[in-house]
Amino acid sequence: MYEVVVINKTDYPIRFGMNSLRLFCKDTGRTLQDLDKLGQDMSLDDACYLILNGIKDGCRVSGKECSLDIDQVADLLDEDFEALNKVLEVFSEQFSAKFSEEDKEGNVKAPKGAKAKK
């Protein structure tokens, strides 16, 4: 599943799954444990890499080519800074959904430290 976000008058498919998070960790040197704290003290580099990898994975699953690099993402945001908030909302929705979906046995997955629903 991916969501289309308009950035500077162009549609970009965005997907935040394991592959995009894997690429983000690879690009930024973060670990899986760091993803819990991603919204806290996020640098501009982190935001640009998160957007880039969300677009790359969105393009991959939608069958589109993605030739963007980190500098081009930053340039896109210069032209449409509100897109940063749009993409971070998609990230929040997709990342949160992964923790609240029911698994195959009907158990509810909850974020670390949260109480599970009964």
Secondary structure as the mmCIF struct_conf table of DSSP 4:
data_model
#
loop_
_struct_conf.conf_type_id
_struct_conf.id
_struct_conf.beg_label_comp_id
_struct_conf.beg_label_asym_id
_struct_conf.beg_label_seq_id
_struct_conf.end_label_comp_id
_struct_conf.end_label_asym_id
_struct_conf.end_label_seq_id
STRN STRN1 GLU A 3 ILE A 7
TURN_TY1_P TURN_TY1_P1 ASN A 8 LYS A 9
STRN STRN2 THR A 10 ILE A 14
BEND BEND1 GLY A 17 GLY A 17
HELX_RH_AL_P HELX_RH_AL_P1 MET A 18 THR A 28
TURN_TY1_P TURN_TY1_P2 GLY A 29 GLY A 29
HELX_RH_3T_P HELX_RH_3T_P1 LEU A 32 LYS A 37
TURN_TY1_P TURN_TY1_P3 LEU A 38 ASP A 41
HELX_RH_AL_P HELX_RH_AL_P2 LEU A 44 SER A 62
TURN_TY1_P TURN_TY1_P4 GLY A 63 GLY A 63
HELX_RH_AL_P HELX_RH_AL_P3 ILE A 70 GLU A 79
TURN_TY1_P TURN_TY1_P5 PHE A 81 PHE A 81
HELX_RH_AL_P HELX_RH_AL_P4 GLU A 82 SER A 100
BEND BEND2 GLU A 101 GLU A 101
STRN STRN3 GLU A 102 GLU A 102
TURN_TY1_P TURN_TY1_P6 LYS A 104 GLU A 105
BEND BEND3 GLY A 106 GLY A 106
HELX_LH_PP_P HELX_LH_PP_P1 ASN A 107 ASN A 107
STRN STRN4 VAL A 108 VAL A 108
HELX_LH_PP_P HELX_LH_PP_P2 LYS A 109 LYS A 109
TURN_TY1_P TURN_TY1_P7 LYS A 112 GLY A 113
BEND BEND4 ALA A 114 ALA A 114
HELX_LH_PP_P HELX_LH_PP_P3 LYS A 115 LYS A 117
#
